[in-house]
Amino acid sequence: MVTMLRKQEYQSMSTLHTIYRTSLGLLTDLYELTMAYGYWKQGLARREAVFHLFFRSPPFGGGYAIAAGLAPAIEFLENLSFDRSDRDYLASLAGNDGRPLFEAEFLDLLGELRLQCDVDAVPEGTVVFPQEPLVRVQGPLLESQLLETALLNIFNFQTLIATKAARVVAAARGDDVLEFGLRRAQGIDGALAASRAAYLGGCVATSNVLAGKLFDIPVRGTHAHSWILCFDDELTAFRQYARAMPNNCVFLVDTYDTLSGVQHAIDAAKELRAQGHEIAGIRLDSGDLAYLSIEARRMLDKAGFPDAVIIASNDLDEHVIDSLKDQGARIGVWGVGTRLVTAEDQPALGGVYKLSAIRQPGQPWQYKVKVSEQAIKTSTPGILQVRRFFQETQGTKVFLSEAKNREAIGDMIYDVEQPPGGDCILVDPLDATRHKTMPAATPAKNLLVPVFRGGRRVYTPPSLEESRRHAQAQLAQFHPGVKRFVHPHQYPVGLEKGLHERKMEMISASRSSRVEGR
C-alpha cells in the first residue's frame, strides 16, 4: 500500500518531466519555428503581441465545455527551453536548396529563451463557451508564437475529455462513473491525459493505475473473462477469485450465460459471507443491459445481497446511459471506456490560437482581426477578458457551496483596454441582431485570472480534486437547458457593444481595402 507520505511525494513530482525525461521545447509544429525565425530576421521578434486560445463550437452538439489542461500547461511553460540536443537537431534541418534551414545565431537565441510572457487563463473546471478566450498570452512576438502548438495540444484534448466526462456523469444521474479507457486510448500520453481530464470532469475513479499514481486518482477494477476461462467452470473461478481477493470481489458474470453467472456469483458470495467478507458487486459487459440488470437486481436482493452493486460496461456513453436509465435499468455504477477517452463522436475540440493585437514596446496597440467569409472564423481584436453575470435564485434548486443561490445568466467578452461602464450590452458575435442587456448592478465575475507575469508564475494551481469540485460547482450554476444533450439552450455569450462596433469597423475597413486594391 502506498503510504500518505508516498502519495504526497508522487503529487509533488513534475508530472510531464517524470514521464518525458527530455526537453519538450520541440513539442511544436515546424511552422511555429519558421515564423519565429522570420520574425527574428525581420527585426520583429521583440514586438509585443497578444494571442487568445479559444474554440469556435461546443463539442458533442452540446451547449458548453469544461476548461481543462491549465496545470500541465503551467508545468510546460515553467520548463520551456531548447536544450543542446534540440538545437543540434534543428541545425540538421535543411531547406529545399540543401542549405541549413536556420542560422546558428537564431539557434543560439533559442538556447537562451525563457518564458517572459504574461499569461492569463480560466481556472480548470470552469464552464466555458465558444468564442471565449480560455487563455490570453501577452509578450514578445517570437516567444508568444512558439507557445501556440503546445498550448493547443494540452487544452484541446483535456477540455474535450473533461466535457465528455461531465456529460456522461450527468447521464448517470447520481450514479458513480468509472473511467475504463486505458486499453483503447490514443497511446500512453493520451491515456494519462484522458484519465486526468475524465476525473476532473466528474468520474470517481479510473482503471489506469499509472494515472492513479501520478495524479492521485482513485483506482478501481474487477477481473476479465480470461480469469473465468482459466478454470474448469465459472463457479470455481468465482470461488478462487474470492479466496485471492476477498475484499475486492466484483464478479464478471457474462462469460457464458449471464443470469447463470449471476446465480454462480450469489453462490460464491454466500461462501464469502460465511468467511466474514461481503461481495462488492457484479459486472455486466454484454447483452441487454436493461433487462439483465433488472433480473440481476431481483436475484441479488432475493438472495440477501441488496448492497451488492451492479456495474455495467460495454461501449457506453451519455446517450446509451441516458436510454438505459429511462428503461429502468438497475445499474449502480457505470464503467465507461472507449467512447469517453477517445471522444468517439467528436475526437477533436477544434480550439485555435489567434493574434489580436501587436505593438512596438511602449507604443499604442495595433488591433488585428482575421477576416473570413465564415462569421464563425472571423477573430475578435483586442486584449480580451470574459465577465460572467449572475442572478440570485430562490426555490428548490440545490447548489454546491460556491454556486449557492447564483445562476449564470450571460457572459460578456470585452477589451481590458476599454472596459465597459454602466449597463452592459452583449452582442452575439455570430448574429448582431441578438442582444442582451446586463444592468450595471448585476453581480459579475471575470473568468481569466493572472497565471504568469513577465514569465514568473503568480498562480498556484488547485489540486486535481479541488478542480473537480470546482467543475461540479460550476455546472450547478447553469440552467438545465444549457446542459441538455440534444438541442441545448444557447447560453448568452456576446461581445461588449463597443468591442463589437470596433470589430465591425475593422472588418469593413479590411474588405474595403481589398476591393480598392484590385
DOZATI-269367 format. One record per residue (C-alpha): residue number from 1; residue in one letter; x, y, z. Coordinates in nm, 2 decimals, m for minus. Each point is the difference from the previous one (the first is absolute). Layout:
BEGIN
kolgu_tiba_east_north_up
NUM_A_X_Y_Z .
...
END
This chain:
BEGIN
kolgu_tiba_east_north_up
1_M_0.00_0.00_0.00 .
2_V_0.13_0.35_m0.08 .
3_T_0.03_0.20_0.31 .
4_M_m0.13_0.35_0.03 .
5_L_0.36_0.13_m0.01 .
6_R_0.06_m0.18_m0.32 .
7_K_m0.32_0.14_m0.15 .
8_Q_0.11_0.35_0.08 .
9_E_0.34_m0.08_m0.16 .
10_Y_m0.18_m0.11_m0.32 .
11_Q_m0.22_0.30_0.00 .
12_S_0.30_0.24_0.03 .
13_M_0.17_m0.16_m0.30 .
14_S_0.04_0.19_m0.32 .
15_T_m0.24_m0.22_m0.19 .
16_L_0.09_0.09_m0.36 .
17_H_0.37_m0.03_0.07 .
18_T_m0.05_m0.31_0.20 .
19_I_m0.15_m0.17_m0.31 .
20_Y_0.21_0.18_m0.26 .
21_R_0.35_0.01_0.12 .
22_T_0.10_0.24_m0.28 .
23_S_m0.04_0.36_m0.10 .
24_L_m0.35_0.07_m0.14 .
25_G_0.11_0.31_m0.19 .
26_L_m0.06_m0.17_m0.33 .
27_L_m0.36_m0.08_0.08 .
28_T_m0.10_0.23_m0.27 .
29_D_m0.08_0.01_m0.37 .
30_L_0.28_0.10_m0.23 .
31_Y_m0.18_0.31_m0.13 .
32_E_0.01_0.15_0.35 .
33_L_0.37_m0.02_m0.02 .
34_T_0.02_0.13_m0.35 .
35_M_m0.22_0.30_0.09 .
36_A_0.21_0.06_0.31 .
37_Y_0.31_0.00_m0.22 .
38_G_m0.17_0.24_m0.24 .
39_Y_m0.09_0.24_0.28 .
40_W_0.36_m0.01_0.11 .
41_K_0.13_0.06_m0.35 .
42_Q_m0.24_0.29_m0.05 .
43_G_0.07_0.16_0.33 .
44_L_m0.35_m0.07_0.13 .
45_A_0.09_m0.25_0.28 .
46_R_m0.02_0.25_0.28 .
47_R_m0.33_0.16_m0.10 .
48_E_m0.26_m0.06_0.26 .
49_A_m0.30_m0.22_m0.10 .
50_V_m0.32_m0.13_0.14 .
51_F_m0.14_m0.34_m0.09 .
52_H_m0.32_m0.17_0.12 .
53_L_m0.08_m0.37_0.01 .
54_F_m0.37_m0.08_m0.05 .
55_F_m0.23_m0.25_m0.17 .
56_R_m0.27_0.08_m0.25 .
57_S_m0.27_m0.26_0.06 .
58_P_m0.11_m0.19_0.31 .
59_P_0.10_m0.37_m0.03 .
60_F_m0.24_m0.29_m0.04 .
61_G_m0.28_0.22_m0.11 .
62_G_m0.03_0.12_0.35 .
63_G_m0.03_0.34_0.16 .
64_Y_0.32_0.04_0.20 .
65_A_0.35_m0.13_0.07 .
66_I_0.21_m0.05_0.31 .
67_A_0.34_0.17_m0.01 .
68_A_0.28_m0.24_0.07 .
69_G_0.38_m0.01_m0.04 .
70_L_0.12_0.30_0.18 .
71_A_0.21_m0.18_0.26 .
72_P_0.20_m0.20_m0.26 .
73_A_0.03_0.31_m0.22 .
74_I_0.15_0.19_0.30 .
75_E_0.25_m0.28_0.04 .
76_F_0.09_0.01_m0.37 .
77_L_0.04_0.38_0.01 .
78_E_0.22_0.00_0.31 .
79_N_0.24_m0.25_m0.16 .
80_L_0.00_0.15_m0.35 .
81_S_0.35_m0.02_m0.15 .
82_F_0.19_m0.12_m0.30 .
83_D_0.29_m0.22_0.12 .
84_R_0.31_m0.09_m0.20 .
85_S_m0.15_m0.31_m0.15 .
86_D_m0.30_0.21_m0.12 .
87_R_0.22_0.26_m0.16 .
88_D_0.23_m0.26_m0.16 .
89_Y_m0.31_m0.16_m0.16 .
90_L_m0.12_0.33_m0.13 .
91_A_0.34_0.07_m0.14 .
92_S_m0.02_m0.32_m0.20 .
93_L_m0.32_0.11_m0.18 .
94_A_0.05_0.12_m0.36 .
95_G_m0.21_0.19_m0.24 .
96_N_m0.08_m0.10_m0.36 .
97_D_0.33_0.14_m0.11 .
98_G_0.19_m0.23_0.24 .
99_R_0.12_0.29_0.21 .
100_P_m0.08_0.02_0.38 .
101_L_m0.35_0.11_0.08 .
102_F_0.11_0.21_0.30 .
103_E_0.30_0.21_0.06 .
104_A_0.22_m0.08_0.30 .
105_E_m0.06_0.33_0.16 .
106_F_m0.37_m0.06_0.01 .
107_L_0.06_m0.34_0.16 .
108_D_0.21_0.16_0.26 .
109_L_m0.29_0.24_0.07 .
110_L_m0.22_m0.30_0.05 .
111_G_0.25_m0.14_0.25 .
112_E_m0.03_0.31_0.21 .
113_L_m0.38_0.01_m0.02 .
114_R_m0.20_0.00_0.32 .
115_L_m0.36_0.10_0.05 .
116_Q_m0.06_0.38_0.03 .
117_C_m0.37_0.01_m0.08 .
118_D_m0.30_0.10_0.20 .
119_V_m0.25_m0.28_m0.01 .
120_D_m0.36_0.01_0.12 .
121_A_m0.24_m0.30_0.00 .
122_V_m0.32_m0.13_0.13 .
123_P_0.04_m0.24_0.29 .
124_E_m0.04_m0.37_m0.07 .
125_G_m0.35_m0.12_0.04 .
126_T_m0.16_0.33_m0.11 .
127_V_m0.30_m0.03_m0.24 .
128_V_0.09_0.18_m0.32 .
129_F_m0.16_0.08_m0.33 .
130_P_0.09_0.05_m0.37 .
131_Q_0.20_0.32_m0.09 .
132_E_0.10_0.06_0.37 .
133_P_0.38_0.00_0.06 .
134_L_0.11_m0.28_0.22 .
135_V_0.36_0.14_m0.01 .
136_R_0.15_0.34_m0.07 .
137_V_0.37_0.03_m0.08 .
138_Q_0.17_0.34_m0.01 .
139_G_0.37_0.04_m0.06 .
140_P_0.28_0.00_m0.25 .
141_L_m0.14_m0.10_m0.35 .
142_L_0.26_m0.28_m0.06 .
143_E_m0.06_m0.16_0.34 .
144_S_m0.38_0.04_m0.01 .
145_Q_m0.01_m0.17_m0.34 .
146_L_0.21_m0.29_0.12 .
147_L_m0.25_m0.09_0.27 .
148_E_m0.29_m0.06_m0.24 .
149_T_0.03_m0.36_m0.09 .
150_A_0.07_m0.14_0.35 .
151_L_m0.28_0.21_0.17 .
152_L_m0.25_m0.12_m0.26 .
153_N_0.11_m0.36_0.03 .
154_I_m0.05_0.01_0.38 .
155_F_m0.32_0.20_0.02 .
156_N_m0.17_m0.14_m0.30 .
157_F_0.01_m0.36_0.11 .
158_Q_m0.05_0.04_0.38 .
159_T_m0.29_0.24_m0.05 .
160_L_m0.16_m0.24_m0.24 .
161_I_0.03_m0.30_0.23 .
162_A_m0.10_0.19_0.32 .
163_T_m0.31_0.12_m0.19 .
164_K_m0.09_m0.36_m0.12 .
165_A_0.05_m0.13_0.36 .
166_A_m0.24_0.27_0.13 .
167_R_m0.26_m0.10_m0.25 .
168_V_0.04_m0.37_0.09 .
169_V_m0.03_0.08_0.37 .
170_A_m0.31_0.21_m0.06 .
171_A_m0.16_m0.29_m0.18 .
172_A_0.08_m0.24_0.29 .
173_R_m0.23_0.22_0.22 .
174_G_0.19_m0.03_0.32 .
175_D_0.15_m0.35_m0.06 .
176_D_0.38_m0.04_0.01 .
177_V_0.19_0.00_m0.33 .
178_L_0.33_m0.18_m0.03 .
179_E_0.24_0.08_m0.28 .
180_F_0.11_m0.33_m0.16 .
181_G_0.17_0.12_m0.32 .
182_L_0.37_m0.07_0.03 .
183_R_0.02_m0.29_m0.24 .
184_R_m0.19_0.19_m0.28 .
185_A_0.15_0.34_0.06 .
186_Q_0.22_0.18_m0.26 .
187_G_0.34_m0.10_0.13 .
188_I_0.16_0.02_0.34 .
189_D_m0.01_0.38_0.03 .
190_G_m0.35_0.02_m0.13 .
191_A_m0.11_m0.26_0.26 .
192_L_0.15_0.20_0.28 .
193_A_m0.14_0.33_m0.11 .
194_A_m0.34_m0.16_m0.05 .
195_S_0.00_m0.15_0.34 .
196_R_0.09_0.33_0.16 .
197_A_m0.26_0.20_m0.20 .
198_A_m0.27_m0.27_0.06 .
199_Y_0.05_0.02_0.37 .
200_L_m0.01_0.38_m0.01 .
201_G_m0.33_m0.03_m0.20 .
202_G_m0.17_m0.20_0.27 .
203_C_0.11_m0.37_m0.03 .
204_V_0.06_m0.14_0.35 .
205_A_0.29_m0.24_m0.09 .
206_T_0.21_m0.14_m0.28 .
207_S_0.13_m0.35_m0.09 .
208_N_0.33_0.17_m0.10 .
209_V_0.24_m0.08_0.28 .
210_L_0.27_0.23_m0.13 .
211_A_m0.24_0.29_m0.01 .
212_G_m0.10_m0.09_0.36 .
213_K_0.36_0.03_0.11 .
214_L_0.08_0.32_m0.19 .
215_F_m0.32_0.19_0.07 .
216_D_m0.12_m0.16_0.32 .
217_I_m0.32_m0.12_m0.17 .
218_P_m0.19_m0.29_0.17 .
219_V_0.05_m0.33_m0.19 .
220_R_m0.26_m0.27_m0.05 .
221_G_m0.02_m0.33_m0.19 .
222_T_m0.15_m0.35_m0.01 .
223_H_0.13_m0.29_m0.20 .
224_A_m0.02_m0.11_m0.37 .
225_H_m0.16_m0.29_m0.18 .
226_S_0.34_m0.16_m0.02 .
227_W_m0.01_m0.06_0.38 .
228_I_m0.32_m0.21_m0.05 .
229_L_0.14_m0.19_m0.29 .
230_C_0.30_m0.11_0.20 .
231_F_m0.22_m0.22_0.22 .
232_D_m0.22_m0.30_m0.09 .
233_D_m0.32_0.18_0.08 .
234_E_m0.13_0.34_0.09 .
235_L_m0.09_m0.07_0.37 .
236_T_0.35_m0.13_0.07 .
237_A_0.15_0.31_m0.16 .
238_F_m0.21_0.22_0.22 .
239_R_0.09_m0.20_0.31 .
240_Q_0.37_0.02_m0.08 .
241_Y_m0.02_0.38_m0.06 .
242_A_m0.18_0.04_0.33 .
243_R_0.28_m0.19_0.17 .
244_A_0.27_0.22_m0.17 .
245_M_m0.18_0.34_0.04 .
246_P_m0.27_m0.04_0.27 .
247_N_m0.01_0.38_0.06 .
248_N_m0.04_0.09_m0.38 .
249_C_m0.25_m0.24_m0.14 .
250_V_m0.19_0.12_m0.30 .
251_F_m0.08_m0.30_m0.22 .
252_L_m0.03_0.03_m0.38 .
253_V_m0.30_m0.21_m0.07 .
254_D_m0.05_m0.01_m0.38 .
255_T_0.28_m0.24_m0.11 .
256_Y_m0.26_m0.28_m0.09 .
257_D_m0.36_0.08_0.10 .
258_T_m0.05_0.32_0.19 .
259_L_m0.29_m0.10_0.23 .
260_S_0.17_m0.33_0.08 .
261_G_0.31_0.21_0.08 .
262_V_m0.20_0.21_0.24 .
263_Q_m0.11_m0.31_0.18 .
264_H_0.36_m0.13_0.02 .
265_A_0.10_0.34_0.13 .
266_I_m0.27_m0.03_0.27 .
267_D_0.12_m0.35_0.10 .
268_A_0.36_0.13_0.03 .
269_A_m0.12_0.30_0.19 .
270_K_m0.17_m0.22_0.26 .
271_E_0.32_m0.19_0.06 .
272_L_0.19_0.33_0.02 .
273_R_m0.24_0.13_0.26 .
274_A_0.05_m0.31_0.20 .
275_Q_0.37_0.09_0.02 .
276_G_m0.08_0.35_0.12 .
277_H_0.01_0.19_m0.33 .
278_E_m0.26_0.16_m0.23 .
279_I_m0.02_0.00_m0.37 .
280_A_0.04_0.35_m0.14 .
281_G_m0.20_m0.07_m0.31 .
282_I_m0.03_m0.15_m0.35 .
283_R_0.09_0.14_m0.34 .
284_L_m0.21_m0.03_m0.32 .
285_D_0.20_0.05_m0.32 .
286_S_m0.23_m0.12_m0.28 .
287_G_m0.36_m0.07_m0.10 .
288_D_m0.32_0.19_0.08 .
289_L_0.13_0.21_0.30 .
290_A_m0.34_0.13_0.10 .
291_Y_m0.16_m0.34_0.02 .
292_L_0.30_m0.18_0.14 .
293_S_0.06_0.26_0.27 .
294_I_m0.37_m0.01_0.11 .
295_E_0.01_m0.38_0.03 .
296_A_0.34_0.00_0.17 .
297_R_m0.12_0.25_0.25 .
298_R_m0.31_m0.21_0.08 .
299_M_0.22_m0.31_0.04 .
300_L_0.26_0.18_0.22 .
301_D_m0.27_0.15_0.22 .
302_K_m0.19_m0.32_0.04 .
303_A_0.33_m0.18_0.10 .
304_G_0.07_0.26_0.27 .
305_F_0.25_0.22_m0.17 .
306_P_m0.18_0.34_m0.05 .
307_D_0.33_0.19_0.04 .
308_A_0.18_m0.19_m0.28 .
309_V_0.04_0.26_m0.27 .
310_I_m0.06_m0.07_m0.37 .
311_I_0.27_0.14_m0.22 .
312_A_m0.06_0.03_m0.38 .
313_S_0.25_0.05_m0.28 .
314_N_m0.01_m0.07_m0.38 .
315_D_0.05_0.30_m0.22 .
316_L_m0.19_0.25_0.22 .
317_D_m0.04_0.37_m0.05 .
318_E_m0.24_0.27_0.12 .
319_H_m0.27_m0.10_m0.25 .
320_V_0.01_m0.37_0.07 .
321_I_0.00_0.06_0.38 .
322_D_m0.29_0.25_m0.03 .
323_S_m0.20_m0.25_m0.19 .
324_L_0.07_m0.28_0.25 .
325_K_m0.11_0.22_0.28 .
326_D_m0.32_0.08_m0.18 .
327_Q_m0.06_m0.38_m0.04 .
328_G_0.03_m0.05_0.38 .
329_A_0.34_m0.17_m0.01 .
330_R_0.11_m0.09_0.36 .
331_I_0.36_0.09_m0.06 .
332_G_0.18_0.17_0.28 .
333_V_0.35_0.07_m0.15 .
334_W_0.10_0.06_m0.36 .
335_G_0.33_m0.10_m0.14 .
336_V_0.06_0.22_m0.31 .
337_G_0.30_m0.05_m0.22 .
338_T_0.06_0.04_m0.37 .
339_R_m0.27_0.26_m0.08 .
340_L_0.12_0.22_0.29 .
341_V_0.38_0.00_m0.03 .
342_T_m0.01_0.02_m0.38 .
343_A_m0.30_0.24_m0.01 .
344_E_m0.12_m0.23_m0.27 .
345_D_m0.28_0.21_m0.14 .
346_Q_0.22_0.31_m0.02 .
347_P_0.37_m0.08_0.03 .
348_A_0.13_0.37_m0.01 .
349_L_m0.12_0.32_0.16 .
350_G_0.12_0.23_m0.27 .
351_G_0.16_0.26_0.22 .
352_V_0.20_0.28_m0.17 .
353_Y_0.27_0.25_0.10 .
354_K_m0.04_0.34_m0.16 .
355_L_0.20_0.33_0.00 .
356_S_m0.22_0.29_0.10 .
357_A_0.24_0.29_0.07 .
358_I_0.36_0.10_m0.06 .
359_R_0.22_0.30_0.08 .
360_Q_0.35_0.13_0.03 .
361_P_0.11_0.00_0.37 .
362_G_m0.15_0.31_0.17 .
363_Q_m0.22_0.09_m0.30 .
364_P_m0.38_m0.01_m0.04 .
365_W_m0.15_m0.33_m0.10 .
366_Q_m0.09_m0.09_m0.36 .
367_Y_m0.30_m0.22_0.01 .
368_K_m0.02_m0.29_m0.24 .
369_V_m0.29_m0.20_m0.14 .
370_K_m0.01_m0.30_m0.22 .
371_V_m0.28_0.04_m0.25 .
372_S_m0.18_m0.30_m0.15 .
373_E_m0.30_m0.06_m0.23 .
374_Q_m0.12_m0.21_0.29 .
375_A_m0.10_0.21_0.30 .
376_I_0.10_m0.28_0.24 .
377_K_0.36_0.03_m0.13 .
378_T_0.03_0.37_0.04 .
379_S_0.21_0.08_0.30 .
380_T_m0.05_0.27_0.27 .
381_P_0.25_0.28_0.04 .
382_G_0.12_0.13_0.33 .
383_I_0.14_m0.11_0.33 .
384_L_m0.29_m0.21_0.12 .
385_Q_m0.16_m0.10_0.33 .
386_V_m0.33_m0.18_0.07 .
387_R_m0.24_0.12_0.26 .
388_R_m0.27_m0.23_0.13 .
389_F_m0.33_0.14_0.13 .
390_F_m0.22_m0.16_0.26 .
391_Q_m0.35_0.03_0.15 .
392_E_m0.10_m0.10_0.35 .
393_T_m0.23_m0.30_0.00 .
394_Q_m0.26_m0.12_0.25 .
395_G_m0.19_m0.33_0.00 .
396_T_0.10_m0.36_0.03 .
397_K_0.31_m0.02_m0.23 .
398_V_0.29_m0.15_0.19 .
399_F_0.33_0.17_m0.05 .
400_L_0.35_m0.08_0.12 .
401_S_0.15_0.24_0.24 .
402_E_0.18_0.21_m0.26 .
403_A_m0.31_0.03_m0.21 .
404_K_m0.26_0.04_0.28 .
405_N_m0.30_0.21_m0.12 .
406_R_0.17_0.13_m0.31 .
407_E_m0.09_m0.09_m0.36 .
408_A_0.23_0.11_m0.29 .
409_I_m0.21_0.20_m0.25 .
410_G_0.25_0.13_m0.26 .
411_D_0.36_0.05_m0.09 .
412_M_0.16_0.31_m0.15 .
413_I_0.32_0.01_m0.19 .
414_Y_0.16_0.34_0.04 .
415_D_0.33_0.19_m0.06 .
416_V_0.19_0.07_0.32 .
417_E_0.15_0.31_m0.16 .
418_Q_m0.35_0.14_m0.05 .
419_P_m0.21_m0.16_0.28 .
420_P_m0.38_0.07_0.00 .
421_G_m0.17_0.22_0.25 .
422_G_m0.36_0.01_0.11 .
423_D_m0.25_m0.22_m0.17 .
424_C_0.16_m0.27_m0.22 .
425_I_m0.14_m0.10_m0.34 .
426_L_0.11_m0.34_m0.12 .
427_V_m0.01_m0.05_m0.38 .
428_D_0.01_m0.36_m0.14 .
429_P_0.32_m0.03_m0.19 .
430_L_m0.17_m0.21_m0.27 .
431_D_m0.33_0.19_m0.02 .
432_A_0.01_0.37_0.06 .
433_T_m0.38_0.02_0.03 .
434_R_0.02_m0.19_0.33 .
435_H_0.06_0.22_0.30 .
436_K_m0.02_m0.04_0.38 .
437_T_0.03_0.29_0.25 .
438_M_0.15_m0.05_0.34 .
439_P_m0.09_0.28_0.24 .
440_A_0.30_0.17_0.17 .
441_A_m0.09_m0.16_0.34 .
442_T_0.00_m0.36_m0.13 .
443_P_0.24_m0.22_0.20 .
444_A_0.30_m0.10_m0.21 .
445_K_0.33_m0.17_0.00 .
446_N_0.30_0.01_m0.24 .
447_L_0.10_m0.35_m0.11 .
448_L_0.36_0.03_m0.11 .
449_V_0.25_0.03_0.29 .
450_P_0.37_0.09_m0.01 .
451_V_0.22_m0.31_m0.03 .
452_F_0.34_0.14_m0.11 .
453_R_0.13_0.36_0.02 .
454_G_0.32_0.06_m0.19 .
455_G_0.06_m0.37_m0.02 .
456_R_m0.03_m0.05_0.38 .
457_R_m0.28_m0.21_0.13 .
458_V_m0.24_0.19_0.22 .
459_Y_m0.27_m0.26_0.03 .
460_T_m0.01_m0.33_0.20 .
461_P_m0.20_m0.26_m0.18 .
462_P_m0.26_m0.17_0.22 .
463_S_0.03_m0.37_0.05 .
464_L_m0.18_m0.22_m0.25 .
465_E_m0.25_m0.09_0.26 .
466_E_m0.07_0.37_0.06 .
467_S_m0.04_0.07_m0.37 .
468_R_m0.24_m0.30_m0.02 .
469_R_m0.22_0.16_0.27 .
470_H_0.03_0.33_m0.18 .
471_A_m0.14_m0.16_m0.31 .
472_Q_m0.30_m0.14_0.19 .
473_A_m0.07_0.33_0.16 .
474_Q_0.03_0.18_m0.33 .
475_L_m0.25_m0.24_m0.17 .
476_A_m0.25_0.06_0.28 .
477_Q_m0.01_0.37_m0.09 .
478_F_m0.15_m0.06_m0.34 .
479_H_m0.36_m0.05_m0.10 .
480_P_m0.07_m0.37_m0.09 .
481_G_m0.09_0.10_m0.36 .
482_V_0.36_0.10_m0.06 .
483_K_0.11_m0.35_0.10 .
484_R_m0.25_m0.20_m0.22 .
485_F_0.16_m0.26_m0.23 .
486_V_m0.23_0.08_m0.29 .
487_H_m0.08_0.35_m0.12 .
488_P_0.14_0.18_0.31 .
489_H_m0.10_0.35_0.09 .
490_Q_0.24_0.25_m0.14 .
491_Y_0.16_0.17_0.29 .
492_P_0.04_0.38_m0.06 .
493_V_0.36_0.08_m0.10 .
494_G_0.07_0.34_m0.16 .
495_L_0.25_0.26_m0.08 .
496_E_m0.02_0.32_0.20 .
497_K_m0.18_0.25_m0.23 .
498_G_0.30_0.23_m0.04 .
499_L_0.23_m0.30_m0.09 .
500_H_m0.26_m0.13_m0.25 .
501_E_m0.01_0.34_m0.17 .
502_R_0.38_0.02_m0.02 .
503_K_0.01_m0.35_m0.15 .
504_M_m0.26_0.09_m0.26 .
505_E_0.19_0.32_m0.09 .
506_M_0.33_m0.20_m0.05 .
507_I_m0.18_m0.27_m0.21 .
508_S_m0.15_0.27_m0.22 .
509_A_0.33_0.18_m0.04 .
510_S_0.17_m0.33_m0.08 .
511_R_m0.25_m0.09_m0.27 .
512_S_0.00_0.35_m0.15 .
513_S_0.38_0.00_m0.02 .
514_R_m0.01_m0.33_m0.19 .
515_V_m0.25_0.14_m0.25 .
516_E_0.20_0.31_m0.05 .
517_G_0.31_m0.20_m0.05 .
518_R_m0.14_m0.20_m0.29 .
END
